[in-house]
Amino acid sequence: LTPTHPAVIHRSGMRSVLLGRFLPRSRGACVRWAATGTVAAVGAAAAVDEGFRRCGEFWIVVLPIFLHYKYVDKISHSEPSEERSAEFERLHDRYSPIVKSATLRLR
């Protein structure tokens, strides 16, 4: 907003400082306000929409598992090898029961 924007100009024609009282002054404050608003919006959507809640629950469980697989795939063992295959088998043995129970719980 510019100082001459209609939202900033007071009815009497003088610039309003009212708007400045409500806007955060630092970057950290802006981030906190944005995070609070996002959490509130997500919480409200989860409370109202069953599908949104289920999707959120699924990704809370699956995202860390996905990232672990990606770590093994791209960073830890980027080249195909016996060790890489063995690592994927260990990941499958570790995570498949967790994903299965999360999927069945969301049915």
Secondary structure, DSSP 8 states (H G I E B T S, - for coil): --TTSTTTB-TTSSB-SHHHHHS-SSHHHHHHHHHHHHHHHHHHHHHH-HHHHHHHHHHHHHHHHHHHHHIIIIII--S--HHHHHHHHHHHHHHHHHHHHHHHHT-
